[in-house]
């Protein structure tokens, strides 16, 4: 498989063009080229249940940003 290059990189500002968060903008936190996905700050936030541990003393729910397909975001020119 050829090396895939995307125009969207970590730190870029993008706008969501499809899905539940359509119209929102955010900064790219991570890019996953193999899966064609990106994680955008504040977009597609899911609540995840966690067990008590050293990091999360009481356990409970945490808000976690989930990956979104790269075709559903567009780079915002600044």
MOZI-V196778 format. One record per residue. N is the residue number from 1. RES is the residue in one letter. SS is DSSP state (a for helix, b for strand, c for the rest). PSI is psi in whole degrees, 0 to 359 (NA if undefined). Layout:
N:RES:SS:PSI, N:RES:SS:PSI
//
This chain:
1:X:c:137, 2:X:c:156, 3:X:c:120, 4:X:c:132, 5:X:c:135, 6:X:c:153, 7:X:c:345, 8:X:c:128, 9:X:c:166, 10:X:c:132, 11:X:c:347, 12:X:c:151, 13:X:b:128, 14:X:b:159, 15:X:b:136, 16:X:b:126, 17:X:c:357, 18:X:c:151, 19:X:c:189, 20:X:c:328, 21:X:c:26, 22:X:c:132, 23:X:c:343, 24:X:c:153, 25:X:b:155, 26:X:b:175, 27:X:b:137, 28:X:b:125, 29:X:b:328, 30:X:b:151, 31:X:b:133, 32:X:b:90, 33:X:c:324, 34:X:c:325, 35:X:c:356, 36:X:c:42, 37:X:b:158, 38:X:b:156, 39:X:b:124, 40:X:b:135, 41:X:c:122, 42:X:c:3, 43:X:c:141, 44:X:c:57, 45:X:b:128, 46:X:b:150, 47:X:b:129, 48:X:b:133, 49:X:b:133, 50:X:b:143, 51:X:c:156, 52:X:c:135, 53:X:c:186, 54:X:c:321, 55:X:c:319, 56:X:c:93, 57:X:c:316, 58:X:c:351, 59:X:c:208, 60:X:b:215, 61:X:b:141, 62:X:b:151, 63:X:b:126, 64:X:b:134, 65:X:b:129, 66:X:c:156, 67:X:c:149, 68:X:b:146, 69:X:b:140, 70:X:a:337, 71:X:a:347, 72:X:a:5, 73:X:b:151, 74:X:b:139, 75:X:b:137, 76:X:c:125, 77:X:c:132, 78:X:c:NA
//
